[in-house]
Amino acid sequence: MKIFTDKIGFETKGDCDIVDITPELEKILEKSKIKTGILNVFIAGATGAITTIEYEPGLVSDLQNLLKKIAPEAGEYGHNKTHSDSNAHSHLRASLLGPSLTVPVDSGKMVLGVWQQIIFVDMDNRPRKREVLVKIIGE
């Protein structure tokens, strides 16, 4: 069994910025030379999330709008009363989607649907430098 670790670094705009990280993950998987196993993507941080979506403008906008309706920025939040960063909505949105995703690997490719891409969603209320950890386990 082989374990391969890498990272993807990028900058985001915040406020539900959505970044398609699928192409970078494909490059890392190819570099790993692992043909069968699992690929895990993880964001260390409480205001970022990883999920899948059909990455097209209409659906990207729909997801952003949904997250803003579920946890509006102007809500009454206990976190904002105890912290000066006023980003409770960011933490709540991120916790709904979660910080990681695991994808099967078969024949050296991620097993994804035709219209399925892996995305990073930055929920924070400001631009950020982000780093996503990628761990591939297999043979």
Residue pairs with C-beta under 8 A, 6 or more apart in sequence:
1 37
1 137
1 138
1 139
2 32
2 33
2 34
2 37
2 137
2 138
2 139
3 135
3 136
3 137
4 28
4 31
4 32
4 33
4 34
4 135
4 136
4 137
5 133
5 134
5 135
5 136
6 28
6 31
6 32
6 134
7 131
7 132
7 133
7 134
8 21
8 24
8 25
8 28
8 131
8 132
8 134
9 129
9 130
9 131
9 132
10 19
10 21
10 120
10 129
10 130
11 127
11 128
11 129
11 130
12 19
12 120
12 122
12 124
12 127
12 128
12 130
13 122
13 127
14 122
14 123
14 124
14 125
14 126
14 127
14 128
15 122
15 124
15 125
16 63
16 64
16 67
16 68
16 93
16 121
16 122
16 123
17 121
17 122
18 53
18 55
18 60
18 63
18 64
18 119
18 120
18 121
18 122
19 119
19 120
19 121
19 122
20 55
20 117
20 118
20 119
21 41
21 118
21 119
21 120
21 132
22 55
22 110
22 112
22 117
22 118
22 119
25 39
25 41
25 110
25 118
25 134
26 109
26 110
28 134
28 136
29 39
29 105
29 108
29 109
29 110
29 136
30 108
32 136
33 108
34 105
34 108
34 136
34 137
34 138
34 139
35 105
35 106
35 107
35 108
35 138
35 139
36 105
36 106
36 107
36 138
36 139
37 104
37 105
37 136
37 137
37 138
37 139
38 102
38 103
38 104
38 105
38 136
38 137
38 138
39 102
39 103
39 104
39 105
39 110
39 134
39 135
39 136
40 100
40 101
40 102
40 103
40 134
40 135
40 136
40 137
41 50
41 100
41 101
41 102
41 103
41 118
41 132
41 133
41 134
42 50
42 99
42 100
42 132
42 133
42 134
42 135
43 49
43 50
43 99
43 100
43 120
43 130
43 131
43 132
43 133
44 99
44 131
44 133
45 99
45 130
46 91
46 94
46 95
47 87
47 90
47 91
47 93
47 94
47 122
47 123
47 124
47 128
48 94
48 99
48 120
48 121
48 122
48 123
48 124
48 128
48 130
49 93
49 94
49 96
49 97
49 98
49 99
49 120
49 121
49 123
50 97
50 98
50 99
50 100
50 101
50 118
50 119
50 120
50 121
50 132
51 97
51 98
51 101
51 118
51 119
51 121
52 101
52 112
52 116
52 117
52 118
52 119
53 59
53 60
53 63
53 116
53 117
53 119
54 115
54 116
54 117
55 117
55 119
63 121
67 93
67 96
67 121
67 123
70 92
70 93
70 96
71 89
71 92
71 93
71 96
72 89
73 89
73 125
75 88
75 89
77 88
77 89
77 92
78 88
79 87
79 88
79 91
80 86
80 87
80 88
85 125
86 125
87 124
87 125
89 123
89 125
90 123
90 124
90 125
91 123
93 121
93 123
94 121
94 123
97 121
101 118
103 110
103 111
103 112
103 118
104 110
104 111
105 111
105 136
105 138
110 118
112 118
120 130
120 132
122 128
122 130
